[in-house]
């Protein structure tokens, strides 16, 4: 917790700051030991000795020094600073309230071995701003809650999606706050918590779980739009005027998009900031997270020129419409920097298997710099093992991935039945997803074992672990990759940070119309438009042209029997507003939509979307066609915003050339435009805008 100064101490503190700004160097904080003295040696009753990494002891947060607006203006004038101030909602907070607002709490993981200097040098522009590229979402307001870490992390997810060419989302910070494993909320958190949540569950819309700036909000079950599949710790102690460190952050910004950075936001004047280049040169800790979106080398300040451009989470009434500029190396800005490097659209076919509920919580070694870890999973569904995911704890990780079918023996164990094997290396600590070149078939109920060799030449504690309950008892360690010990059986109650992504079989149009050869039912809503029924006729014509064995039977959603609903091949036609069966499968396949009355309607699926400007309706309409598999039977959804969109999708699927053109795909997002203004839907007026 923050400790507060007496009035006399505050006065002395102000005098020190003034002296510093006049050119005298002042040390406000005596260095303390940040780490435990030595690693923890742990030994079970038998088997291997393992060593757990030391933890980072909490550093004292920066001191909050209350100063009036007049005192800050005098400080600015005295030192020739180039920023302006004025009263803001933040500046009206008491010191106690400001401490509560500043919610960055560093992780206990030892990061002292990480740096930001391993990136290859490249030519850098003198200025760069992701706002001009349309890749920064609008600033939000965290209110009187120490949730800056969630806003910076979710803002980074929004921007990374845009950098990857995806749509602009307003994602929910509340779901991260309410649903994370550690119950971290207004009392503070970090990007480790955000990364762990988004890799396990993914991000949902703000409209589903609106932010309320308070703790205790129940976790809400929302549709997931995107999942995080890559995260890197760019470095620590990058809050410098050193060009090499500045350039390392710039390179990361160019490579990955807007970055999560920490700073000292209790620096005098920052709460009052209204424009210009903020600066504060007294050394101290960090207590706030923001999103770094750009830089400009030409911006002047008292130490020369050059400033970062960042998005804050204090609303648009603060700063420069919610943004601010800050001198390189000032106010501990960039003391810690991380990046999201990969996001993916939600895929209902994927199941993520893991035991490390808390994510990267610590690390250990059995063999220094080179420890093997393994996790045994019991799958609940059939599929193929698409990828292996894991945490890297150092700037350099050389890995080997092996997948086995069998475990034999008993302490020590051996693994056999090699199903897949490959190797590689990554730079930067973080979270990685490795797609397997050989994808083994996985059978429900049949255990499989994922092995990862963690070779980190620069750090001896190479294998990531989660120490939080529940512990699975399915994690193993080895010094050589041959002889294995179960961690729990040896007295080490940890789970190793290895995960597996299993994908269910994929249906595509290459198999159409055979997917609906028998036991098939068209389903429309009880109050369906007549064109939905006519549309099923168009689709039936196409199925007949493809020589299907049986003609599908027609049902309304209430006539459809439970057996037909659970076991039949289904073709729901018509939108969720009138067809509840379509809405049910939207949930299963991760299809969502956003409706703004009188303005817009947008359909989202697997990271893609199709947008309808409602001022153009009914001369335009949109539709989604989705072919999927659920419980070993086939589903094809065809629905639009209005009846014209649904009918356009039916017309398209009634044309055999559609299957040939898009035979490798299962998702089509299309637009119909009444180009000849006759109010009728013709196939020449239909455009497929996106296909997956």
C-alpha positions, 0 to 999 in steps of 0.5 A: 500500500501507498504510505503518505508523508507528513505536511513537513515532509511534503514541503521538503519533498516539494523543495527537492523537486524544485532543486532538481528542476533547477539542475541539482540531482536529487535521489528520492528513493534509496535503492532496495533489494528487488529480489530474494537472495537466492533461488529456492531449492526443492527436493521431493522424497525421491527423484530429481532436485529442482530449483525454482526462480527467485521472485521479484519483491514488490518495489515501493510505488512512487510518492504522491506529492500534492501540488496546486495548479499554481505551484505546477505552473511556477515549476513549468515557468521556472524550468522552461517546460513545454506543456500546459496544465489545467484543472481536470477530474483527476487533479481534483482527487485526494492523494488517497484517491489518486493512489487508488486510481493508479493500478499497475502492480508489477508481477512477482515474476523475476524479469531482471534478466530481460532486456530490450536490446536484442532486436535487429536495427532498422531504419526508423522514421523521425515520427510515427503515429498509429492514429493517422493509420486508423489503428487506435480505438478511441480513449476510454475512462477507467473512472475511480478504479485502478484498472489502467492495466485492463484498459491498456491491455484491451486497447492493445488487443483492439489495436493489434486486431486493426494492425492485422487487418481486422475490424474495429472492435469496442472490446470489454475491459469488464470481462477481463476484470470480472473473469480473470483467474486472480480476481484482479480488479480496481486494486490493480494488476498487470499485462500478465493477467490480461495475456493469460485471460485473453489466451485462455478465453479471448475478448468479447464486446463492451456491449455484452459486459459494460464497464462499471468501475467497481469490483464484485461484478459477476463474470458475464458469459459473452460471445468471444470474438478474438483470442490472443495467440502471441505476446512478447515482453519487449523489455524492462528498464527502457525508460531512458534517453539512451538512443539504443533503448529508445530505438528498441521501443520504436522498432517494437512499435513498428513491428507489432503495433501499439504497446503496453507501457508503464510509467510514473503517473503520480509525477507532479503535474501529470494529473493536470496535464492539458497539452504539450510535451510532459516531462519529469526527471526525478527517478522513481517507480511506476504505477500506471499503464497506458498504450503507446501509439507513436513518437515524434523526434522533433518535439522540444523539451528541456532535455532536447527533443523527442517525445512518445505519444500515448493513449491514456484511460482517463477520458477525453476531457483529460489531456489532448482529447485523452492522449498525451506526449511525454519526453523520452526517458521522462517519468519512468515512461517505458520502464516496462514494455510489452506487445501483443503479436498475434490474435485470431478470430474465435473458432468454435471448432477449437478446444484449448487444453491446459492446466496452468490456470494462472499462466506464467507464475514462476519458472524452474529448472531440473537441468540449468538452462535446459529443462524438459517439461511435459503435460498429459491431456485427456481430450473430450472431443475428436479432432486433430492437434493443430498447435502447441502453445507455451510460455517463454521465460527468457529473451532466447528460447530454443525449443523442441516439441514432441507429441506422444501417445503412451506413458509407461512405468511409474516414477520414473516414466517413459513416453512412447508412440511418437506422433509429431516432432519439430523444433525452433527458436523464439526471441523475447519472453512471452507466449507463443503458439507453434503450429504443428507440421504433422498434426496428429489425430486425437481421439476423445478419451485417449490421453496424449502427451505434449513435451517441450524442451525449454533451452534458454542459454541466458537464463537457468530457470527455463521451464514456466510453471503455475503454482496456483490451485487447482494442480492437475497432477499431470505435469512432468519434468526431465533432464534429458527428455527420456526419463520423466518424473511427475512433479506432483508425485515428487512433491512439487505442486505446480503445473507446467505452462504448456497448452494444446489446441485441438481442432474438430473436423472442418466442413467446407463447400468442397464436400457440398452438397454431399454434406446434406445428402440424407437426413436433412431438414430446412428450418425457418421461423414460425413467422418467417418471410415467404422469401425464406421459404422460397429460399429453401426451394432455391437451395433445394434446387441446387442440392438436386442439381448436385444429385443428393440422394434425398430431398430435404424436408421442411420444418418451422422451428416449432415443428422441428422435433428434438430428435431432428434438432439433435441429430439431423443435418440442418439448413436454417434459413432466415435471421435470428430475429425470426428463426431461433434455431439460427440463433442457437447455432450462431452461439455454437459457431461464434457468429455475432451481430451488432445492431445500432437502431436506424444506423447500422447492422454488422455481422461478425464471424471468425475475426471477419465482418460485413457491415450494412449502412441502414440508410442504404436499406432496402436497396442494400442487404447483407448475408452470412453463409456458414457451413459447420459441423456440430455433434458429427452432423452438418449445419448450413446457416443462411441469414441476412439482416432483412429478407433480401439478404437471406434470399440472396444467400439462398440464391447463391447456394442454389447456383452450382458454380458457387460451390466450385468457386468457394469449394475450399471455404466454409464462411461466405459474407456477402452483399446484395445491391439493387443495382437496377432498382427493380426491388428483386434479387438477382445473382448478378447483384450479389458480391461475396466480400469475404470468404474463409 
